[in-house]
Amino acid sequence: MSTAPVYEIDHARFWADPYPDLARMRAGTPIAFVPQLNATLFTRRDAIFECEKNIAVFSSEQPGGLMTALMGENMMRKDGEAHLAERKQMFPAVSPRTVRDRWTAQFREDAQRILDQLAPRGAADLTVDYAMPVSANALRALTGLTSMTPAELDGSSQAMIDGCANYIGDPAVEKRCNRATALIDAHIDRAVPLKEAAPDHSILSVLMQAGQPLSQIRANIKLAISGGQNEPRDAIAGAAWALLSHPEQLALVKKGEVGWDRVFAEYVRWMSPIGMSPRRVARAFEYEGVRFAPEERVFFMFGAANRDPAHFDAPDRFDITRDASAHIAFGAGPHFCAGAWASKALVAEVALPMLFARLKGLRLNGAAKIGGWAFRGPLNAPVAWDAG
């Protein structure tokens, strides 16, 4: 283990709300070894911003890591040229231009259909009934796995992210993850001949056109699903819930004084849907007085970095009027999320503005439950509106 000071957590409490522990670590032991996670956690933004780029020491290559073992060695678990090559192969499917010209209209069409179905009901759970299918339909199109139902895709994503965060080794969690990856493989096998006959802009198709081996395509599709479903799903439901909980800020948006892009940026800063990224120590290293040995595990805690008071005033406060541009919710180094443009378009240009425009009198209809530390978001978000 590293020579970092030891910080003990209660795992259940940390899952329910990691921010108090992260604040104490950031203030007193900004690099801390947490025995319950068997990892050394970085909690200050500047240290994470610097060290995430130092791939010679803090490597994404983790042959024995949970993600690699459960989902295959995707491009997130590669560094340098190997990572860059696969990232370039995926780029045509998720580039800003492709998102603008190809995907955004599809996102709007799907969101409109879901809202038309919801509108007469007068009440729903935003997470389950709106954010989940909106995000899942977008991801079905992006990946090319249109034979998966939204529920299958959402369930597979959740099972995989639970598996990747299963640091306590729960066998039931691992079993669910294995079932999910097998289901995705079956849908990939079904889609491959269709994409061979009619290539398109989907991730599956562009990776096939680039000549990526099928085993690698499987791993990268699973990567796209594991992060590409929960992050926009949780940002849609979470940002809507946050605005409804802060009506004075919602009023600023409705008046046009604050744009939806700033709502999105502040939400992913305040409640980072992807709360951390793991790294393997590749060689002996010392940083800020802490010595690291090869093969140790490090967690860069994005959720802690995004509430660092050195960069954000009153960081625990949701405030869409602040400048949140210093957030690193999508990473800070060479592994900056490839799907960031698609996520921003889906959430800030489509899902949120269409939701508030379509459902008149949208309001909270009960308490929301928030959970998770590696991946965090609303488990439910009950709302009501004026049906008709």
N, C-alpha and C positions, 0 to 999 in steps of 0.2 A: 504494500500500500504506500501511498505518498506520505510525505511528512506533514501534510496539512493537518491543522487541528481537527479533532473529531467533533462532529455535531450529530446528535441522536435525534431521530424523528419517530413519531408514532405514525405508521403507514396509513392507517385509516383516516386519521386527522389530516395528514398531508394530502391525501386524495380529496377530502372534502373541501379543503382550502389551504393550498400551499403557501399563500402569500405572507402570512405572519412569520412562518419559519424562514422563508426566503429573505424577508426584510431583516430578520435577526442575523442571518448568515452574512448578508451583504454589508451590514453595519459593523459586525464584530469579527467574523471569520469569512471574508469574501471568497476564499478558496478553502473549502472544508471537505473532509472525508466523512461520508454518511454511511455507517456500517450496514444499515438496513437496505441500502441500495448497492453496497459494495462498489462505490464510485466516489470520485472526488468531484465536487460541484463547483463550478465557476458561477458567480452571481452578479458581478459588476459588469456593466455594459462595455467599458473601455477594454477590460481584460479579454472579454469574449470577442469583441470586434477585432482585437489584435491577434489573439491566439487561434481563432478559427481559420485565419489565413495561413497559419504556420503548419502546413500539411506534412512537412518533414518530421514534425514531432507529434502533432495531434492528428492522427491519420483516420480517414474514414474507412480504410480497409480493415474490416473486422471479420476475419474468416470464422471465428467462433462466436460471433455476436448473434443475438436473437433474430434480427431481421434477416441476416444471411442464412441462418439455419432454417427459418420458417418460410421465407419467400424467395430465396435465391440471391445470388450476388448481383444486385441491381446497380445502376450507375451511381446511386448515392453512397454505395459502399466501395467506390473506387476513387482514386485521386489522380491528379496530373493528366497526362495525355489520354489514359484509358477512360477517365471520367469525361474529359472534354470531347472525345470522339463520339461517345454515345449521346452526350448532351446535344451535339451538333446534329446527330441523326434524328433526334426527337424534335428539334427546334421548328421545322416547318409546320408541325401540327399545332404548336402553342405560341408561335411568334406574335408580337403585337399586331402585325398586319393580318395574319390569319384569324386571330381573335376578332379583329374589327370587321373584316370582310366576309368571314365564313361563319363564325360561331355566334356572334352576338344576336343576330336575327333569329337563330335557332333557339337561343336562350329565351328571348322574348316570347316567341311562339309557345314554347312549353310552359312558361310562367303564366301567360295569359290563360291557357287552357285550365291550369290548376286553379287559378283565381276564379274563373267562371264557375267551376265546380263547387268551390268553397263559399262563394258570395251568398247564396240563399240560406246557408246554415246558421249564420249569426254567431257562431262560436266554434273554436277549434284549438288545437294545440299547435302553435307555430312550428315547433321543432319537428313533430311527426307529420303533420298534415300539409305543411307548406315548404319549410326549408329542406326537409329530407327529399321529397320528390323533385323539387326544383334542382337541387344539387345533383341528385342521382341521374336525372334526365340529361343534364349538361354533361355529366361524366360518361354516360352511355354513348353519347354522340362523340365526345372527344376521344375516348378509347377505341371506339368502333365495335364495342360489345353490346350491340343493340338488342340482342336476344335475352340479355339479363333484365329482369324486372327491377324497378327502383328498389323494392324491398330486398331483393337478393343482393344488389350492389351495395346498398347501405349496410346490410347485415355482414357482408363479406369484408367491407372496409372496417367496420367496428371490430370484427373478430381478429383481423390482422393487426390493427393498432393495439388492441388489448394484448395480443400475443407478443408484439414488439416491446411492450412495456411490462411484461410479465417477469419482473426481476425477482419476485418471490417464488417463482417456479410452480405455479398452480397448474396441475396436469389437466384440469377441465378447460382452462383457458387455452392451453396448447392444443388440445383436441379440437376445440371450436375453430382455431386458426387453421389447422390442417384441413378440416372440412371445407373451409372457405377457399383456400388456395386450390384445392382439387376442383371445386365448382368453377372457379375462374379458368383453370386450365381447360375444362370441358367446353366452356363458352369460347375460348380462344380457338380450340380445335374446330368448332362449328363455324367460326367467322373467317378463318384463314382462306378457305377456297372462295368465299364470297369476295374477299378483298383481292385475291388473285385475278378474279374475273372482272372486277370493277374497282380499281384503285380509287382512293379518295384522300381527304385531308386528315383522317383519324390517326391517332398515334400508332395503332396496329398497322395500318396501311403504310404510313411513311417509314416505319421501322422495317417492314418487309421490303419496301422499295429500296431501302438503303443496304439491304443484304445482311441485316443483323441476324445471327443464328436464332432459331426458334426458342432455345433454352433461355437466351438472353432477353428475347422479346417477352417471354412469360414473366421473367423477373421484373422487367421495367414496367410492364402493364400492371403488375401487382403493386409496384411502388406508386404508380399514378393513382390507383384506386385507394390505397391506404391513406394517402395524404389528401388526395383530390376530392374525396367525399366529405370527410369530417370537417375540414377547414372551412370551406364555403357554407356547408350546412350550419355549422355552429356560429359562423359570423353572421349569417342571415338572421337566424333566430335570436342570437345574442344581441346583435346591434338593435334589432327591432324592440326587444325587451328592454334594453338599456334606454332607448329613446322614450319608450312609454313610461319608464320609471323616472324620467327626467323631462317632464312636459315643457319646461321652459326652454330646453334645448331643442326639443322637437318643434317648438314654435319657430325657432330660428331657421330650421330647415324648411318648414312650410312657407316662410316668408321669402325664401331664397337668399337669406343672409349667410348661410353656411351650406356648402355643397355636400352631396352624398359621398364624394371621394374623401372628404375630411371625416365624415362619420365612420367610414370604413377604416381609415388609417388610425383613428383614435380607438375604435373598438379593438382592433388586433393588437394595438399597443397595450391597452388596459386589461384585456382578457385574452392573452395570446393563445389562439386555438392549438398551435403546436408549441408546447411549453419548453421543450428542450431538444437537443441533438447530441447523440453520444459520439465519443471519439476513443480511439485506442492510442495509447502512448507508444510511439514507434521506437524511441531511443531515450536514453537517460537525459534528463533536462531539469533545469532549475528556473523557476519563475516566481518573482516576488517572494523569495526566501523559501519557497516550497520545492522540495526535490521530488521528481517523478522518476519511476523506474519503468523499463520497457514492459509492455503488455498490461499496464494498468488501464482502468476504465475511467474516462472523464466525461462529465455531462456539462455541456454549455447550456445554462438555464436562460433561455430567451425570455421566459415569463418574468424572471427576476431582473434581467437587463432592461426590459421595457418599463419597469417601475423604479429605475435607478434615479434617486433624487438629484444626482449630479447632472442629469440631463432633462428631467421633467419635474416641474414644480407640482407639489401636492400630487404625487404620482398615483396614489390610490383612488383619486377622484376621476370619474368619467367626465370629460370636458371636451366637447367637439370644437370649442373655440381655440384650443391650444394648437401650437405647432407640434405635431406628432411625427414629423418627418425623420427624426433620429431613431425611430423604432427599428428593431431588427427582427420583426415577426417572421420574415421570410428568409432569415439568415443574413450573413454579412460577408461571406467569403465566396470561394469558387462554387460552393454548393447552394448558392442563392436559388430559391425555389423556381424551377422552370415553369411552373404553372401559375406564377404570380399574376401575370397579365389576364389570364382567363378568369382567375378568382376575382380580381378587382372588377372586371367587366360584369361578371355574373352578379356579384353582390351590390356594387355601387351604381352600376348603370341599368341594371334590370330588376333584380329581385326586391330590393328595398324600395326604390321609388314606385314601382308598380304595385307593391303591397299597400302602401299608404294612399296611393291614388285610387285604388279599386275598392278597398274596404273602408267605407265611411264610418267615422266614429270609432275607429279601432282603439281598444283600451284593454288594460290588464283585466284578467278574470280569475285571479288566484295567484298563489306564490309559485315562482319558478325554482327548480332545483338545479344547482350548478355542481359539476363534479369533474375530477381529473387533475393530474399534475403534468404528466408527459403530454397528454392531449386533454384540453379543457374546454368545456362548453355547457350549454343548458341541456339538461336531460328532458326537460319539458318547459313549455312557455304558454300557459293557458291565456287565451285572449277572447274577446267578444267584439262585435261591431253591429252596426245597424243594418240588419238584413233587408233585402229588397232590391 
